[in-house]
Amino acid sequence: MEDQSVCQHLLAVKEVQLSEDHVCEECIKTGSDWVHLRTCQTCGVTLCCDQSPHKHMTRHYRATAHPVIASAEEGERWLWCYPDEQFAGY
């Protein structure tokens, strides 16, 4: 990713982290269901998306300011930057 239109947070991701567990760690604790999973590119935690009832990944971003997530869904290869509201494929 060397495009000038891509934000600095996305450019900082050199190797995409993905979870092998395929579960929302917070939903498991409470017995909740999730729709899709996202993996934080700063700390590697995998949590549920905004279509899920508890929106754990967005809560994680608000609590930590970790800027970039990756889809942890099979066949999806994209990143999202929260502060710059920007997608990028990889």
Summary of the structure (lengths in Angstrom):
residues: 90
radius of gyration: 12.6
end to end distance: 7.9
largest distance: 42.9
contacts: 259
relative contact order: 0.23
helix: 21%
strand: 21%
